[in-house]
Amino acid sequence: MKKFKTTVLLLVLAAFLSVSLFSCYGNFTLTRKLYEWNGSLGDKYINNIVFWILLFIPAYEFTVVADFFVLNTIEFWTDSNPLGMSEGQEVIKYAQTDDASFKITITKNNIEIDELTGKNAGQSVLLSFDEESQAWYLVNDGNNVKIATLDGDKMNLVYPSGNTLTVDLAQ
């Protein structure tokens, strides 16, 4: 479980770096849909209680990460989506903070994040899309953890507990 938390922390850090260092500002469609759904539940008290519950779960955190890597950042960096890339095509980007540097390698159906220098130097995280199951997996030290599935216009975010959050991407 500690490795999973480290992996998620590394992904969130990489997502933050992508915005702060590359000026990537997208629509954050998934996060907006969750926020709009949350705002439609009732009065301000109910909305606020549900908001805090979703933060604690952490639904908002997962939607932000999915937005960064799946919906916004990839196309900004590469002008193409990794799901539509050709076999053998590769895009490499670098990100750096005061105390760490990262190499982000995007290939067909994969995004690999390597920490080159810093506290977790040498660690690597892979996000991999399986076309057959239409699912994104977080791959770390040989362990595959399903983090999202696509079902038409719906994205199902999968929590470590096994619970899912379904977001309609068509609205």
C-alpha positions as CSV (number, residue, x, y, z in Angstrom):
1,M,0.0,0.0,0.0
2,K,2.9,2.3,0.7
3,K,4.2,1.9,-2.8
4,F,0.8,2.7,-4.2
5,K,0.7,5.9,-2.1
6,T,4.2,6.8,-3.3
7,T,3.1,6.1,-6.9
8,V,0.0,8.3,-6.6
9,L,2.0,11.1,-5.0
10,L,4.5,10.9,-7.8
11,L,1.7,11.1,-10.4
12,V,0.2,14.1,-8.6
13,L,3.6,15.8,-8.5
14,A,4.1,15.1,-12.2
15,A,0.7,16.5,-13.0
16,F,1.5,19.6,-11.0
17,L,4.8,19.9,-12.8
18,S,3.1,19.6,-16.2
19,V,0.9,22.6,-15.4
20,S,3.5,24.7,-13.6
21,L,6.4,24.1,-16.0
22,F,4.7,23.6,-19.4
23,S,1.7,26.1,-19.0
24,C,-0.7,23.3,-19.9
25,Y,-4.2,24.5,-19.1
26,G,-7.0,22.3,-20.2
27,N,-10.7,22.1,-19.8
28,F,-10.5,19.6,-16.8
29,T,-13.7,18.1,-18.2
30,L,-13.8,15.2,-15.8
31,T,-13.3,17.3,-12.7
32,R,-15.9,19.8,-13.9
33,K,-18.4,17.1,-14.4
34,L,-17.9,15.8,-10.9
35,Y,-18.1,19.3,-9.5
36,E,-21.3,20.1,-11.5
37,W,-22.9,16.8,-10.3
38,N,-21.9,17.6,-6.7
39,G,-23.6,21.1,-7.1
40,S,-26.8,19.6,-8.4
41,L,-27.6,17.4,-5.3
42,G,-29.4,19.9,-3.2
43,D,-28.9,23.1,-1.1
44,K,-25.5,24.5,-0.2
45,Y,-25.3,22.4,3.0
46,I,-25.8,19.1,1.2
47,N,-23.4,20.1,-1.6
48,N,-20.8,21.1,0.9
49,I,-21.1,17.8,2.9
50,V,-20.9,15.8,-0.3
51,F,-17.9,17.9,-1.5
52,W,-16.0,17.0,1.7
53,I,-16.9,13.4,1.4
54,L,-15.7,13.3,-2.2
55,L,-12.4,15.0,-1.1
56,F,-11.9,12.4,1.6
57,I,-12.6,9.4,-0.7
58,P,-10.5,11.0,-2.8
59,A,-12.8,11.4,-5.8
60,Y,-11.7,14.9,-6.8
61,E,-8.0,13.9,-6.6
62,F,-8.5,11.0,-9.0
63,T,-10.5,13.1,-11.4
64,V,-7.8,15.8,-11.5
65,V,-5.1,13.2,-12.1
66,A,-7.2,11.7,-14.9
67,D,-7.7,15.1,-16.4
68,F,-4.0,15.9,-16.3
69,F,-2.8,12.7,-18.0
70,V,-5.7,11.4,-20.0
71,L,-7.7,14.5,-21.1
72,N,-5.5,17.5,-21.1
73,T,-1.8,17.1,-21.0
74,I,-1.1,14.5,-23.6
75,E,-2.6,16.3,-26.5
76,F,-1.1,19.6,-25.4
77,W,2.4,18.1,-25.3
78,T,2.3,16.0,-28.4
79,D,-0.6,17.3,-30.5
80,S,-1.7,13.7,-30.6
81,N,-3.3,11.3,-28.2
82,P,-1.3,8.2,-27.0
83,L,-4.3,6.1,-28.0
84,G,-4.0,7.3,-31.6
85,M,-0.2,7.1,-31.8
86,S,1.5,4.6,-34.2
87,E,3.6,1.7,-33.0
88,G,7.1,2.8,-32.4
89,Q,6.2,6.5,-32.2
90,E,7.6,8.2,-29.1
91,V,7.5,11.6,-27.5
92,I,9.8,12.4,-24.6
93,K,9.4,15.4,-22.3
94,Y,11.4,16.6,-19.3
95,A,10.2,18.4,-16.2
96,Q,12.2,19.8,-13.3
97,T,11.6,21.3,-9.9
98,D,14.1,22.7,-7.4
99,D,14.7,19.2,-5.9
100,A,13.7,16.7,-8.6
101,S,13.7,16.1,-12.4
102,F,11.5,13.8,-14.4
103,K,11.5,12.2,-17.8
104,I,8.0,11.6,-19.3
105,T,7.9,9.1,-22.2
106,I,4.7,8.8,-24.2
107,T,4.2,5.9,-26.6
108,K,1.2,4.2,-28.0
109,N,-1.1,3.4,-25.1
110,N,1.6,4.2,-22.5
111,I,2.9,7.1,-20.4
112,E,6.0,6.4,-18.3
113,I,7.2,8.8,-15.7
114,D,10.8,8.4,-14.5
115,E,12.3,10.4,-11.6
116,L,15.8,11.1,-12.7
117,T,17.0,13.1,-9.7
118,G,15.5,13.8,-6.3
119,K,14.2,11.9,-3.3
120,N,12.8,9.0,-5.4
121,A,15.5,9.0,-8.1
122,G,15.3,5.8,-10.1
123,Q,11.6,5.2,-9.4
124,S,9.4,4.8,-12.4
125,V,5.6,4.8,-12.9
126,L,3.8,3.6,-15.9
127,L,0.2,4.4,-17.0
128,S,-0.9,1.8,-19.6
129,F,-4.1,1.6,-21.6
130,D,-5.4,-1.8,-22.5
131,E,-7.5,-1.5,-25.7
132,E,-9.2,-4.9,-25.2
133,S,-10.6,-4.0,-21.8
134,Q,-10.7,-0.2,-22.5
135,A,-9.0,0.4,-19.1
136,W,-6.1,2.5,-17.8
137,Y,-3.7,0.7,-15.4
138,L,-1.1,2.0,-13.0
139,V,1.9,-0.3,-13.3
140,N,4.5,-0.2,-10.6
141,D,7.1,-2.9,-9.7
142,G,5.1,-5.4,-11.8
143,N,1.8,-4.7,-10.1
144,N,-1.1,-3.7,-12.4
145,V,-3.7,-1.6,-10.6
146,K,-6.8,-0.6,-12.7
147,I,-7.4,3.1,-12.2
148,A,-10.0,3.8,-14.9
149,T,-12.2,2.2,-17.5
150,L,-13.9,3.7,-20.5
151,D,-17.4,2.7,-21.5
152,G,-18.5,4.8,-24.5
153,D,-19.0,8.3,-23.1
154,K,-18.5,7.2,-19.5
155,M,-15.3,7.0,-17.5
156,N,-15.3,4.8,-14.4
157,L,-12.6,5.8,-11.9
158,V,-11.6,2.9,-9.8
159,Y,-10.5,3.5,-6.2
160,P,-8.0,1.4,-4.3
161,S,-11.0,0.1,-2.2
162,G,-12.6,-1.2,-5.4
163,N,-15.4,1.4,-5.4
164,T,-16.0,3.3,-8.7
165,L,-17.1,6.7,-9.6
166,T,-18.8,7.1,-13.0
167,V,-18.5,10.3,-14.9
168,D,-20.4,11.0,-18.1
169,L,-17.9,12.7,-20.5
170,A,-20.6,13.5,-23.1
171,Q,-22.3,16.2,-21.0
